[in-house]
Amino acid sequence: MIVVFETIYAGIATLLILLSFMTLRAISHLGIGRQFWIPVIASSAFFLLGSLVMIFYELGFSIIVQTVEIVQVLRIAALCVWVVGIYSYSRRVKASLSEEFALPPQSVEERLETEVSLEKPRHIDPSNQQERVQESPLPETKKITVAPVCKHKLGYLRTLPRKAAIPSECLRCNRIIECKHSLATTLESHVKG
């Protein structure tokens, strides 16, 4: 019975090693994730090794007398590696987020000016406000234009079949989402038809 459970543990550990390795290879060009995925691979390897030692012990192929203790040490080592990896990765993420969203330092005078302007009550003259509303022009409708380097018209990606490859020039275009969800081609076809 123990062999069955250890085989399941070994299978899960092997699967985790493979998935972690494939993920690490897939995101290696981004330069991120090593602090997380390498400890996951290492801890999975410790779990796999512990399960294999236990399977061989249960089948009668044990060389060492303290096999159960060694398996327990391997599993504790696996959990420790995992915890250290997650901790270091979370610290790195936390540091990068604080750098990315850090507010620029304000001088004492700027803070006072901001606080004073927020505390001043604003008096709005209703007649003046209504004039502003009447004077403001209606927003112009957006004109859909295609970038001059585009080989296709806007909405081309919407017409592509689901499994068709997206052209490389479209992947570099800054209007790819607008092109994919544009109704320009369907509106043109309804107007012509």
Secondary structure as UniProt FT lines:
FT   HELIX           2..26
FT   HELIX           28..30
FT   HELIX           34..58
FT   TURN            59..60
FT   TURN            65..66
FT   HELIX           67..100
FT   HELIX           108..119
FT   HELIX           126..135
FT   TURN            148..149
FT   TURN            154..155
FT   HELIX           156..159
FT   TURN            162..163
FT   HELIX           168..171
FT   TURN            174..175
FT   HELIX           176..180
FT   HELIX           184..192
//
